[in-house]
Amino acid sequence: MTRTVELPPSALPTDLLDLLPAGAEPMAWLRRGDGLVAWGVAARCRTSGHDRFADASDWWREVAGAAAVTDEVEVPGTGLVALGSFGFADEPGDSLLVVPEVLVGRREGRAWVTVTGSGGTPALPDLAALARRERPAPPREVTFADGAMSGAAWESVVADAVGRIGEGDLEKVVLARDLLATAAAPVDVRWPLHRLAGDYAMCWTFHVEGMFGATPEMLVRRERGLVTSRVLAGTIRRTGDDARDAGLAGQLARSSKDLEEHEYAVRSVAESLSPYCSSTNVPEVPFVLHLPNVMHLATDVTGVVHDHHESAGAAGASVLDLAAALHPSAAVGGTPTKVAVELIEEIEGMDRGRYAAPVGWMDAHGDGEFGIALRSAEVDPADPATVRLFAGCGVVAGSDPAAELAEAQAKFLPVRDALGPGPA
Ligand SMILES: C=C(O[C@@H]1C=C(C(=O)O)C=C[C@H]1O)C(=O)O
């Protein structure tokens, strides 16, 4: 039984993360203070392998079909909702969807709580008491070490990829590396979440079962049939000097290397969406998205879902169906996708886990949001004092390995900083 109750916005703390209890599988999806926080597991589905999205979708249809729901708010994100995080590669591809016991949402001035339980009407939590608890402590004595590869080794892998592109095997491949952070005691993930949501409010701060981060890239949002995807590709590091950064933004917007890389990514998204949408709109020129650490070329692709898509029933493709169709876009895989993904597998030298793959939420109407899990890290489930950070960049014919390494370092910054002390 699932029940959504409207709350006066004043019933919630400014920072929704203040509600998250420590030990009860906290989950989050937040941007500019709005979004969802959730905890407890009412139902969970684990999938893996090539069919991980289809299996999760089947499970969701079954759960949603059988659920008894009362919903007095009825906006996207109310009623039965699952949060999910998927594996990047088909193998192992470990993925999950979770229906939380408690979910608190806020969106454009409206607020709600949803509770799910078996048997009887589940009780509402005492949110005021939850919000009064102490804030989490920062991780102690964090040290960072190379993950699968040193920076120098990774540069030579990038050089290999540039060679393969030169030979005509492919046009673009996105290569990533990992760093290992080790703390003196288990990391309370709520600490980096507070920091990321504060420092990167324009990004989507997420956490699902150890996978957390603040991504600027929206793989797909579906809202009452309207579809949006924010494509990012083409990056320049910020200097911290506003005047210089404005000049760099102009340079980025004119850089043929970055525009080419961006074009591949936009095309791959538009092509993947077109079978599911009756109209897609692709702006001709990208804009420059300013983040505290980097700037990206960005394009918002929009469309309207067909109401009667053959494979998806009367409601049309759900946000999860769309995420499955879009993953991996050229922003995180490459072009052509199949060759790029095989090259990643061959030369990257690590398992990406859930990095660079869909993370987000969906409701029983098929609406929801899946971002790409970038600027992200995973708490090691076997040793929660260890956190694995990920960052990567698009490699094209004109790529310089040293510049790509510097770009990846800049993309580690959000999580690196979030694991440090500082204002919570
Ligand atoms: C791969 C990452 O980022 C992606 C690669 C980008 C690029 O190469 O310019 C830009 C944004 C993302 O699509 C990452 O953050 O790890």
The ligand as an SDF file (V2000), in Angstrom:
LIG
                    3D

 16 16  0  0  0  0  0  0  0  0999 V2000
   32.7720   11.6110  -19.1540 C   0  0  0  0  0  0  0  0  0  0  0  0
   32.5110   12.7040  -18.4420 C   0  0  0  0  0  0  0  0  0  0  0  0
   31.9090   13.7970  -18.9820 O   0  0  0  0  0  0  0  0  0  0  0  0
   31.3840   13.7980  -20.2830 C   0  0  0  0  0  0  0  0  0  0  0  0
   32.3790   14.2290  -21.2680 C   0  0  0  0  0  0  0  0  0  0  0  0
   32.4870   15.5590  -21.6460 C   0  0  0  0  0  0  0  0  0  0  0  0
   33.5970   16.0010  -22.5720 C   0  0  0  0  0  0  0  0  0  0  0  0
   34.4210   15.1660  -22.9610 O   0  0  0  0  0  0  0  0  0  0  0  0
   33.6870   17.1850  -22.9100 O   0  0  0  0  0  0  0  0  0  0  0  0
   31.5700   16.4990  -21.1720 C   0  0  0  0  0  0  0  0  0  0  0  0
   30.5170   16.1340  -20.4110 C   0  0  0  0  0  0  0  0  0  0  0  0
   30.1810   14.7190  -20.2390 C   0  0  0  0  0  0  0  0  0  0  0  0
   29.3020   14.2980  -21.2360 O   0  0  0  0  0  0  0  0  0  0  0  0
   32.8020   12.7700  -16.9810 C   0  0  0  0  0  0  0  0  0  0  0  0
   32.4410   13.7610  -16.3390 O   0  0  0  0  0  0  0  0  0  0  0  0
   33.3730   11.8160  -16.4370 O   0  0  0  0  0  0  0  0  0  0  0  0
  1  2  2  0
  2  3  1  0
  2 14  1  0
  3  4  1  0
  4  5  1  0
  4 12  1  0
  5  6  2  0
  6  7  1  0
  6 10  1  0
  7  8  2  0
  7  9  1  0
 10 11  2  0
 11 12  1  0
 12 13  1  0
 14 15  2  0
 14 16  1  0
M  END
$$$$
